[in-house]
C-alpha cells in the first residue's frame, strides 16, 4: 500500500510524534536517575536459603461469539526444599460472558497463582516465597466500578457500608472459604459452580435494581465482583503468612512513575541511565485490602528498583516488611546468588512450567469440538469470514 493512500493517518501520526518527542525530552535526566542510584556489588559469601518456593501464572482465551470467551488459566510453583526440587502445575478451562472478559481472565489467573502458592507454602514452610509481578497492584482493583443502587428513582454509587454489605452477602451465599481450604481450583473459574453463582448474582441484583433492564446489567457486574472477592480472600491468606517467611514480588515490567514522576516509567529511566549493579533507595509503604472487604490485615512493604547482574535489565522489587538499605543489600545478595542473567532462576522455571502456548489453545479448541463452536454466536469479524 502506497503512502498516498494513507495520507490522513500519516499526517495525524506526525502531529502525535511531535507531541510525544516533547514529552520524552521533558523526562528525567541522567543526573536525576544517578542521584537516586546506589552502587552495590553482590557478596559471594552470603548464606543461601535452602527452602525457596516460587510461582507464576499464564492465561489465554478463544473468542466464543461477540464478547464471550473460552479461557484457559494456568499456575505453577517451582522450588527447592532442602535440596529436593518441587514442580507443580494446575489448569482450569471455562467460559466468560461479555462483561470485561480480558480483565476478568487476568484476575482468575492471579487467583489460581496465589492460591497454589499459599496452599503449598502453608504445607511446606518455605524460608522464601518468590512471586512474579506486583503485590501492591493486586490490592488496587476497582471492585465496585459501575455497581450502583437505585434510591428514590435515581441511581447512586454505593457507599462504604453498602459495599461491605454486598461483599458480606457474596461470602455468605458462596462457599468460597470452604473451597479455599479444600481445593487447589478457583471457585469462580469452575464451570460446575456457574449456576450457583448466577443464581446468587440474580438475588443480589434484585435487591439493588428495580427494572429488569438494570437487573440484567447488574448480574454481569456482580459475577465479576464475585471473582474479585475470591481473589482478595486468597490474597489475604498470602499476606497472613508468618513474618519470618521472606515474601518477594518481582516485576520485569512496570508502569509506575512514583520515583521520578516523569512521562517515562521509572524502570525505563533506570534501564536507560544505569548499567552496573545497584538499587534505588527503599520506599516503605503499606499493603492492605480495601475497607469494605472488612479485613484488618495490614503489612509494611518495601519497594525499590535493582539490577542483579551488570548490564541485565532492571527489576522492580517489593518485599513484605520494612527494610533499610542494609537489609535490601542482603535480599539482593540472595537474589543475585540464585539468578541467571539477572533474573531469579526459580521464577524463570515457574514461568516456563506455567506458560500457555498456541498449541494449548488449539488443543482446547479441538477438544471442545465443532458442535460447541457452532452453538456460539458469530462475532462481527467472523461474519465477514475472518478467522481467529
MIGUTOR-91002 format. One record per atom (N, C-alpha, C): x, y, z. Coordinates in steps of 0.05 Angstrom, whole numbers, padded with zeros to 5 digits, always signed. Each point is the difference from the previous one (the first is absolute). Layout:
BEGIN
XYZ...
END
This chain:
BEGIN
+00017-00024+00000-00017+00024+00000+00018+00025+00000-00006+00019-00018+00016+00024-00003-00007+00020+00021+00020+00017+00008-00005+00021+00020-00022+00019-00008-00004+00004-00027-00021+00018-00009-00027-00009+00010-00004-00026+00002-00026-00011+00009-00003+00004+00030+00021+00006+00014-00001+00002+00029+00006+00029+00009-00005+00019-00017+00008+00028+00005-00011+00010+00026-00026-00005+00005-00013+00012+00024+00013-00012+00026+00003-00026+00001+00011-00012+00024+00029+00007+00004+00016+00003-00022+00028+00007+00002+00002+00029+00012-00017+00018-00010+00000+00027+00010-00007+00001+00030-00020-00015+00008-00007-00001+00028+00022-00012+00018+00013-00020-00011+00022-00013+00015+00024+00019+00004+00006+00016-00021+00021+00019+00002-00005+00021+00022-00025+00009+00001-00008+00019+00021+00004-00012+00028-00009-00025+00002+00003-00014+00026+00029-00004+00007+00017-00006-00020+00028-00005+00004+00014+00024+00012-00007+00024-00010+00011+00025+00011-00006+00003+00030-00025-00006+00007-00009+00002+00028+00015-00020+00017+00002-00025-00010+00014-00021+00015+00029+00007+00004+00013+00012-00020+00028+00007+00003+00004+00022+00021-00020+00019+00002+00002+00020+00021-00003-00012+00027-00018-00020+00003-00003-00014+00025+00026-00014+00007+00012-00014-00019+00024-00015+00006+00024+00018+00007+00001+00023-00012+00022+00019+00006-00004+00013+00027-00024-00001+00011-00005+00012+00027+00004-00021+00022+00009-00024-00007+00002-00021+00020+00025+00004+00017+00004-00018+00020+00022+00003+00018+00027-00001-00014+00020+00015+00011+00026+00001-00012+00018-00022+00011+00023-00002-00011+00020-00019+00009+00007+00005+00030+00003+00026+00007+00006+00008+00027-00022-00007+00020-00025+00003-00009-00023-00007+00018+00001-00029+00008+00005-00017-00020+00000-00029+00005+00024-00008+00017+00024+00010-00007+00024-00007+00014-00001+00008+00029-00014+00022+00006-00001+00010+00027-00015-00019+00018-00017-00017-00011-00016-00018+00016+00009-00029-00003+00023-00004-00014+00010-00027-00004+00023-00006+00019-00001-00022+00015+00019-00008+00020+00017-00023-00011+00025+00003-00003+00017-00021-00010+00001-00023+00021+00001-00024-00010+00000-00024+00017+00013-00023-00016+00015-00016+00014+00012-00024-00012-00008-00024+00017-00008-00022-00013-00009-00023+00016+00022-00012+00017-00007-00008+00024+00018-00013+00018+00000-00030-00006+00021-00010-00011+00001-00028-00008+00001-00019+00024+00005+00010+00024+00001-00016+00024-00026-00002+00015-00021+00014-00011-00026+00000+00014-00011-00028+00001-00014-00006+00022-00011-00027+00004-00026-00003-00015-00002-00020-00018-00025-00004-00015-00022-00013+00017-00025+00005-00009-00022-00013+00013-00004-00028-00012-00009-00019+00017-00003-00027-00009-00029-00007-00008-00019+00016+00008-00028-00006-00005-00013+00023-00015+00000-00002-00026-00010+00022-00018-00023-00010-00016-00022+00016+00000-00024-00007-00016-00006+00024-00018-00004-00005-00026-00007+00021-00019-00025-00007-00015-00013+00020-00011-00025-00006-00016-00003+00020-00022-00015-00008-00020-00007+00017-00023-00026-00011-00012-00012+00016-00017-00025-00009-00013+00000+00008-00029-00020-00011-00015-00003+00007-00028-00029-00003-00008-00008+00012-00022-00027-00002-00008-00003+00003-00030-00022-00008-00011-00006+00003-00028-00030-00002-00004-00010+00009-00023-00029-00001-00005-00006-00004-00029-00024-00010-00005-00010-00003-00027-00027+00014-00002-00005+00016-00021-00026+00013-00002-00023-00021-00005-00022+00004+00015-00022-00018-00003-00026+00016-00004+00000+00015-00022-00023+00018-00005+00008+00028+00008-00019+00019-00005+00006+00028+00005+00005+00006+00030+00026+00004+00007+00007+00007+00027+00005-00023+00018-00012-00024-00004+00005-00023+00017+00026-00013-00006+00013-00013+00020+00025-00013-00005+00001-00027+00015+00013-00019-00013+00008-00024+00014+00028+00006+00011+00005-00002+00026+00025+00007+00011+00015-00025+00010+00027+00003+00001+00017-00021+00011+00019+00015+00019+00000-00009+00026+00019+00012+00019+00018-00022+00010+00025+00007+00007+00019-00019+00009+00017+00013+00022+00008-00016+00020+00018+00009+00021+00020-00022+00006+00024+00008+00008+00020-00019+00006+00017+00009+00024+00008-00019+00017+00019+00006+00021+00025-00017-00006+00022+00013+00006+00026-00014-00004+00018+00008+00023+00016-00019+00009+00018+00008+00022+00019-00022+00008+00017+00007+00019+00019-00019+00012-00006+00000+00030-00007-00023+00011-00006-00002+00028+00020-00021+00011+00020+00010+00015+00021-00017+00011+00013-00017-00022+00008+00013-00022+00013-00013-00023-00018-00018-00017-00026-00001+00006-00018-00016-00015-00017+00018-00019+00000-00005-00026-00015+00017-00018-00030-00004+00002-00015+00021-00003-00029-00001+00001-00011+00013-00025-00018-00014-00014-00012+00011-00024-00029-00008-00002-00019+00019-00001-00028-00006+00000-00015+00020-00018-00020-00010-00015-00014+00017-00018-00030-00007+00001-00017+00021-00003-00029-00004-00001-00011+00016-00023-00021-00012-00013-00014+00014-00022-00030+00003+00008-00013+00020-00011-00029+00001+00000-00010+00012-00027-00022-00011-00010-00012+00009-00025-00029+00007+00006-00009+00023-00011-00028+00008+00005-00009+00019-00021-00024+00011+00004-00013+00019-00018-00008+00025+00015+00007+00023-00011-00008+00026+00012-00019+00015-00019-00018+00014+00013-00019+00017-00016+00013+00025-00010-00016+00017-00012+00011+00023-00015+00010+00023+00017-00004-00001+00027+00008+00023+00016+00030-00001+00008+00016+00017-00012+00029+00003+00006+00015-00027+00001-00002-00017-00020+00012-00026+00002+00031+00000+00004+00014+00019-00014+00029+00000+00002+00009+00006+00029-00012+00020+00012+00007+00007+00027-00007-00023+00020-00022-00013-00005-00009-00021+00018+00018-00025-00002+00009-00006-00025+00018-00023-00003+00026+00005+00015+00009+00025+00000+00024+00007+00015-00003-00004+00030-00024+00008+00010-00005-00004+00029-00002-00030+00007-00013-00015-00017-00002-00029+00005+00027-00014+00000+00016+00008-00019+00028-00011-00002+00015+00007+00026-00001+00025+00008+00014+00008+00024-00010-00015+00025-00027-00004+00001-00011-00015+00023+00011-00029+00001+00001-00013-00024+00011-00027-00001+00029-00001+00008+00015+00020-00009+00029+00001+00006+00004+00004+00030-00014+00020+00012+00002+00005+00029-00009-00024+00016-00022-00012-00008-00011-00023+00015+00019-00023+00001+00012-00006-00023+00019-00023+00000+00024+00007+00017+00009+00025-00001+00023+00009+00016-00006-00002+00030-00024+00010+00009-00007+00001+00028-00003-00029+00011-00015-00016-00015-00006-00027+00010+00026-00017+00002+00018+00004-00019+00025-00015+00001+00019+00011+00021+00000+00027+00004+00017+00012+00020-00009-00008+00028-00026-00002+00004-00010-00007+00027+00007-00029+00006+00003-00017-00020+00006-00028+00005+00030-00005+00002+00017+00017-00012+00029-00007-00002+00018+00019+00016-00011+00022+00010+00015+00019+00017+00026+00009-00013-00001+00014-00023+00025+00009-00013+00011+00024+00015+00026+00005-00004+00013+00024+00011-00006+00024-00017-00002-00005-00027-00004+00022-00019-00022-00007-00019-00018+00019-00006-00020-00003-00021+00005+00022-00020+00004-00008-00025+00005+00018-00022-00025+00001-00018-00010+00025-00006-00023+00004-00016+00007+00016-00025-00014-00006-00022+00004+00016-00024-00021+00022+00000+00009+00026-00003-00018+00022-00001+00000+00017+00025-00021+00016+00003-00001+00020+00022-00022-00008+00020+00007-00001+00026-00020-00004+00021-00018+00025+00003+00013+00023-00001-00015+00025+00004-00023+00003-00020+00006-00007-00025-00020+00004-00022-00024-00019+00005+00004-00022+00013-00022-00019+00005-00021+00011+00019+00008+00019+00017-00019+00011+00020-00014+00025-00011+00006+00008-00025-00011+00025-00010-00023-00005-00020-00011-00024-00001-00021-00006-00019-00025+00016+00006-00012+00014-00019-00025+00015+00004-00024-00019-00001-00006-00013+00023-00020-00021+00000-00028+00010-00006-00006+00025+00007-00028+00009-00002-00005+00020-00023+00017+00001-00019-00004+00018-00022-00026-00008-00015-00019+00019-00002-00025-00005-00015-00022-00012+00017+00006-00008+00024-00021-00013+00017-00014+00021+00016-00026+00003-00004-00015+00022+00013-00026-00011+00013-00012+00016+00016-00026-00006+00012-00020+00021-00007-00025-00008-00005-00021+00019-00007-00014+00009+00026-00001+00027+00004-00014+00011+00022-00017+00024-00009-00025-00001+00006-00019+00022-00007+00001+00006-00030+00001-00021-00016-00001+00003-00029+00026+00008-00013+00022+00002+00015+00026+00008-00011+00021-00021+00008+00021-00001-00017+00022-00019+00005+00022+00015+00015+00011-00014+00021+00022+00012+00016+00023-00020+00001+00024+00010+00001+00023-00017+00006-00003-00011+00029+00009-00024+00004-00002-00012+00027+00019+00013+00019-00009+00003+00025+00019+00010+00021+00014-00024+00012+00018+00006+00019+00017-00021+00012-00016-00022+00013-00021+00008+00015-00016-00020+00015-00015-00018-00020-00010+00012-00022-00014-00016-00020+00019-00020-00014+00024+00010-00005+00020-00018-00013+00007-00023+00019+00004+00006+00025+00006-00021+00020-00023-00020+00002-00025+00010-00002-00023-00017+00002-00001-00020-00024+00007+00010-00024-00001-00018-00023+00023-00021+00001+00023+00009+00009+00022-00019+00003-00007-00021+00021-00013+00008+00021-00009-00019+00021-00021-00020-00011-00018+00010-00017-00020-00018-00012+00013-00020-00019+00020+00009-00015+00014-00019-00018+00014-00021+00016+00013+00007+00022+00014-00019+00017-00020-00020+00012-00024+00010+00008-00020-00017+00012-00014-00018-00020-00004+00009-00024-00015-00015-00020+00017-00021-00014+00026+00005-00001+00018-00019-00015+00020-00013+00019+00006-00025-00004+00019-00014+00018+00029+00006-00006+00007+00025-00002+00027+00008-00008+00021-00009+00021-00006+00004+00026+00019-00008+00021+00005-00030+00000-00021-00015-00003+00003-00030-00001+00016-00008-00024-00005+00012-00023+00014-00006-00024+00030+00007+00002+00005+00022+00014+00028+00009+00004+00015-00021+00017-00013-00011+00020+00013-00019+00018+00004-00027-00013-00019-00008-00018+00000-00028-00008+00008-00005-00029+00003+00020-00016+00006-00004-00029+00021+00018-00010+00016-00010-00020+00019+00017-00014-00013+00016-00022-00025-00006-00006-00014+00014-00022-00012+00026+00009-00006+00017-00020-00013+00026+00005-00030-00004-00003-00015+00006+00021-00029-00004+00000-00014+00016-00022+00007+00025-00003-00013+00017-00019+00009-00005-00029+00019-00018-00004+00008-00008-00027-00010-00028-00007-00013-00013+00019-00009-00028-00003-00028+00000-00012-00002-00013-00024-00026+00000-00014-00022-00016+00016+00009-00018+00017-00020-00016+00015-00014+00018+00021+00011+00023+00007-00012+00018+00019-00015+00023-00013-00001+00000-00027-00011+00024-00014-00029+00006+00008-00017-00020+00000-00028+00005+00005-00004+00010+00029+00015-00011+00019-00002+00010+00028+00008+00030+00001+00021+00007-00014+00009+00028+00000-00021+00018-00014-00010-00010-00022-00020+00016-00015-00025+00004+00016-00010-00020+00014-00024+00003+00016+00005+00020+00023+00023-00001+00012+00007+00019+00022+00002+00028-00011+00011+00003-00025+00002+00027-00012-00027+00011-00005-00019-00016-00009-00027+00009-00005-00013+00010+00026+00003-00015+00021-00012+00008+00026+00011+00027+00010+00026+00003-00003+00013+00026+00009-00009+00022-00019-00001-00005-00026-00008+00021-00019-00029+00009+00005-00017-00018+00007-00028+00007+00005-00002+00019+00024+00018-00001+00018+00000+00018+00023+00011+00027-00006+00015+00002-00023+00013+00025-00007-00015+00016-00021-00014-00014-00018-00013+00013-00022-00030-00004+00000-00014+00017-00015-00029-00002-00001-00011-00011-00026+00014+00007-00022-00010-00009-00026+00015-00024-00010-00013-00016-00017+00013-00024-00011+00025+00007-00016+00000+00023-00013+00024+00009-00015+00024+00004+00019-00005+00014+00022+00021+00005+00019+00010-00026+00012-00019-00018+00007+00008-00026+00012+00018-00016-00019-00007+00000-00026+00016-00015-00020+00028+00010+00000+00003+00027+00001+00027+00012-00001+00015-00006+00027-00014+00001+00022+00013-00004+00026+00009-00029+00003-00013-00018-00012+00008-00028+00003+00029-00004-00009+00006+00012-00023+00028-00003-00010+00020+00013+00019-00007+00024+00010+00017+00014+00018+00006-00017+00026-00022-00012+00010+00003-00015+00025+00016-00026-00005-00004-00012-00023+00016-00024-00006+00030+00007+00000+00006+00023-00012+00028+00010+00000+00009+00006+00029-00017+00012+00016+00007+00006+00027+00006-00025+00016-00015-00021-00004+00005-00025+00014+00029-00010-00005+00009+00003-00025+00027-00009-00007+00021+00017+00015-00005+00025+00004+00019+00018+00014-00001-00005+00030-00024-00007+00011-00002-00007+00028+00017-00025+00006-00002-00020-00017+00016-00024+00004+00030+00007-00002+00007+00017-00019+00028+00009-00004+00010+00013+00026-00016+00018+00012+00009+00013+00024+00002-00019+00024-00018-00020+00001+00001-00020+00021+00027-00016-00001+00008-00007-00024+00025-00015-00003+00024+00019+00006-00002+00025-00009+00022+00019+00005+00003+00004+00030-00022+00001+00015+00002+00004+00029+00014-00023+00013-00003-00024-00011+00014-00023+00011+00030+00003-00005+00008+00010-00023+00028+00005-00006+00012+00020+00019-00015+00022+00005+00010+00021+00018+00001-00010+00029-00013-00022+00005+00000-00011+00028+00021-00021+00004+00017-00005-00020+00022-00019+00005+00018+00010+00022+00013-00018+00015+00017+00008+00023+00020+00021-00009+00006+00019+00018+00018+00022-00007+00029-00009-00003+00006-00024+00009+00028-00010-00005+00003-00012-00028-00021-00001-00016+00001-00008-00028+00006+00025-00017+00022-00001-00015+00007+00022-00017-00017-00001-00025-00018+00019-00004-00018+00000-00023+00010+00023-00018+00008-00008-00025+00012+00019-00019-00016-00001-00026-00010+00023-00009-00014+00002-00026+00018+00015-00019+00004-00012-00024+00019+00012-00019-00014+00005-00027+00002+00025-00009-00013+00008-00025+00022+00005-00022-00003-00014-00022+00018+00005-00023-00008+00026-00014-00026+00006+00000-00010+00025-00012-00016+00015+00021-00001+00026-00003-00015+00016+00019-00007+00027-00012-00024+00010+00003-00008+00026-00010+00001+00021+00022+00010-00007+00024+00001+00018+00023+00018+00024-00006-00009+00023+00009+00016+00025-00003+00003+00014+00027-00001-00015+00022+00000+00012+00027+00027+00011+00007+00022-00009-00011+00027+00008+00008+00008+00026-00014-00003+00002-00026+00009+00024-00014-00023+00018-00009-00024-00011-00001-00024+00016-00007+00003+00014-00027+00009-00016-00020+00003+00011-00026-00017-00016-00020+00002+00007-00026-00016-00013-00020+00007-00029-00003+00026-00007-00001+00009-00027-00003-00002-00015+00027-00006-00026-00001-00001-00015+00025+00028-00001+00014+00000-00002+00026+00025+00000+00016+00019-00022-00010-00011-00024-00006+00018-00022-00007+00013+00005-00027-00013+00015-00018+00012+00006-00026+00022+00020+00003-00003+00020+00018+00021+00020+00004+00024-00013+00013-00004-00018+00019+00022-00013+00013+00015-00018-00021-00015-00013-00017+00012-00016-00021+00016+00016-00019-00008+00025-00005+00013+00017-00020+00026+00013+00011+00000+00007+00026+00022+00016+00011+00018-00015+00019-00004-00026+00004+00018-00016+00017+00007-00025-00014+00023-00012+00007+00008-00025-00012+00010-00020+00021+00011+00011+00022+00013-00017+00020-00020-00010+00021+00008-00019+00016-00017-00010+00022-00005+00022+00020-00023+00000+00012-00007+00020+00020-00030+00000+00005-00009+00020+00016-00028+00002+00006-00007+00029+00008-00025+00006+00001-00010+00026+00008-00006-00001+00030-00001+00023+00012-00006+00002+00029-00027-00013+00005-00002-00017+00020-00025-00014+00006-00022+00019+00009-00024-00004-00011-00024+00015+00007-00018-00019+00016-00009+00008+00023-00017-00017+00018-00028+00011+00000-00019-00019-00004-00028+00007+00000-00016-00022+00014-00026+00000-00005-00017-00021+00012-00015-00014-00022-00005-00025+00004-00017-00015-00019-00023-00012+00017-00025+00007-00008-00023-00009+00014-00024-00001-00019-00021-00014+00008-00023-00003-00017-00019+00024+00006-00018+00006-00019-00019+00022+00004-00017-00003+00024-00009+00022+00012-00016-00001+00025-00025-00017-00003-00013+00002-00023-00026-00015-00004+00004-00030+00000+00026-00009-00003+00004-00029+00001+00001-00010+00029+00000+00019+00019-00001-00006+00028+00022-00019+00010+00024+00007-00009+00024-00014+00008+00019+00019+00015+00010-00009+00023+00018+00017+00016+00029-00005-00007+00005-00017-00020+00028-00006-00008+00013+00025-00012+00023+00007+00011+00016+00022-00010+00029-00007+00004+00015+00000-00022+00029-00007+00002+00017+00022-00012+00022+00006+00013+00020+00018-00012+00011-00013-00025+00007+00016-00019+00012-00010-00025+00022+00019-00009+00023-00011-00008+00022+00016-00010+00003-00003-00030+00002+00022-00014+00001+00000-00029+00026+00014-00009+00014-00012-00019+00024+00012-00012+00004-00013-00028+00018+00013-00015+00008-00011-00026+00029-00009+00003+00007-00021-00015+00027-00011+00003+00009-00014-00026+00026-00001-00003+00011-00017-00022+00019-00020+00013-00006-00026-00005+00014-00021+00014+00026-00007-00013+00002+00002-00026+00025-00006-00015+00006+00024-00018+00025+00005-00005+00008+00022-00017-00012-00002-00028-00011+00022-00009-00013+00002-00027-00026-00015-00003-00009-00014+00021-00026-00013-00001-00022+00021+00003-00024-00008-00007-00023+00019+00003-00006+00005+00029-00007+00025+00007-00008+00006+00028-00027-00013+00007-00004-00004+00026-00025-00013+00010-00012+00018+00021-00027-00001+00001-00013+00013+00023-00005-00022+00021+00008+00005+00024-00001-00021+00021-00016+00011+00024-00019-00016+00009-00016+00005+00024+00005-00022+00021+00006+00008+00024+00005-00019+00022-00019+00006+00023-00015-00020+00009-00016+00004+00023+00017+00005+00025-00007+00022+00014+00016+00007+00023+00014+00027-00005+00011+00012+00021+00014+00025-00002+00030-00005+00000+00013+00007-00022+00028-00005-00004+00016+00026-00001+00024+00000+00012+00018+00023-00004+00020-00008-00022+00019+00018-00006+00019-00005-00022+00016-00026+00004+00008-00004+00025+00016-00024+00005-00016-00026-00005-00026+00000+00008-00017-00023-00004-00005-00004-00030-00004+00022-00014-00004-00002-00029+00025-00013-00013+00023+00008+00008+00025-00012-00010+00001-00030+00005-00010-00009+00023+00000-00028+00006-00020-00015-00018-00023+00012-00005-00020-00013-00018+00012-00002-00028+00014+00021-00009+00012+00000-00027+00023-00020-00001+00015-00004+00021+00021-00020+00000-00012-00028-00005-00022-00005+00014-00014-00026-00004-00011-00003-00028-00014+00021-00010-00012-00002-00027+00022-00003-00021+00022+00014+00003+00022-00001-00019+00011-00029-00001+00002-00012+00023+00012-00027+00002-00016-00021-00015-00027+00004-00002-00017-00020-00013-00009+00009-00028+00013+00021-00011-00009+00012-00025+00017-00010-00024-00012+00000-00023+00013-00006-00025-00006+00024-00018+00021+00013-00009-00003+00024-00017-00017+00021+00013+00003+00003+00026-00014+00022+00014-00028-00005+00008-00010-00025-00002-00027-00006+00008-00001-00026+00015-00014-00002+00023+00000-00024+00017-00007-00025-00016+00017-00021+00002-00004-00025-00014-00027-00012+00007-00008+00000+00025-00025-00012+00009-00024+00012-00014+00000+00027-00002-00023+00013-00014+00001-00006-00030+00024-00002-00011+00001-00007-00029-00011-00028-00005+00006-00018+00018-00011-00027-00003-00030-00001+00004-00010+00015+00020-00029+00002+00004-00014+00010-00026+00012+00020-00012-00011+00011-00025-00001-00021-00022+00021-00015-00003+00001-00021-00021-00021-00022+00005-00003-00007+00026-00019-00022+00006-00029+00010-00004-00005+00025+00007-00028+00010-00001-00009+00009-00028+00019+00004-00018-00006+00013-00026-00021-00014-00016-00020+00015-00010-00020-00010-00018+00007+00008-00028+00002-00019-00018+00009+00005-00028-00024-00001-00019+00005+00007-00025-00021-00003-00020-00008-00029-00003+00019-00018+00004-00006-00028-00001-00021-00009+00021+00003+00012+00024-00020-00006+00021-00028+00010-00009-00001+00024-00011-00026+00011-00008-00012-00016-00023+00017-00009-00019-00011-00016-00022-00011-00026+00011+00013-00012+00021-00010-00024+00012-00027+00004+00013-00003+00023+00014-00026+00006+00013-00021+00003-00022+00006+00015-00021-00019+00004-00022-00009-00027-00012+00019-00018-00005-00006-00025-00012-00016-00018+00018+00007-00001+00026-00015-00017+00018-00029+00009+00004-00004+00026+00001-00028+00010+00002-00016-00008-00024+00012-00001-00023-00013-00011-00024-00017+00019-00015-00006-00008-00025-00014+00018-00018-00029+00006+00009-00013-00019+00013-00027+00004+00009-00001+00024+00020+00019+00001+00018+00000+00022+00019+00004+00027-00014+00019+00001-00019+00005+00025-00013-00023+00009-00018-00015-00019-00011-00023+00007-00016-00022+00013+00017-00001-00008+00025-00021+00012+00018+00007+00028+00008+00025+00008-00002+00007+00027+00007-00008+00020-00021-00011+00023+00008-00007+00020-00019+00025+00011-00014-00001+00006-00025+00023+00010-00015+00005+00029+00007+00025+00007+00003+00008+00029+00003-00002+00014-00026+00003+00026+00000-00001+00016-00024+00022-00008-00020+00024-00005+00010+00022-00007-00018-00005-00028-00012-00011-00018+00017-00005-00027-00010-00022+00001-00021-00019+00018+00003-00021+00003-00020+00011+00008-00027+00023+00014+00001+00013+00009-00025+00020-00021-00010+00002-00023+00013+00017-00022-00009+00028+00001+00011+00006+00018+00020+00027+00001+00011+00003-00022+00020+00023-00012+00001+00006-00023+00018+00013+00010+00025-00005-00014+00023+00014+00006+00025+00022-00021+00004
END
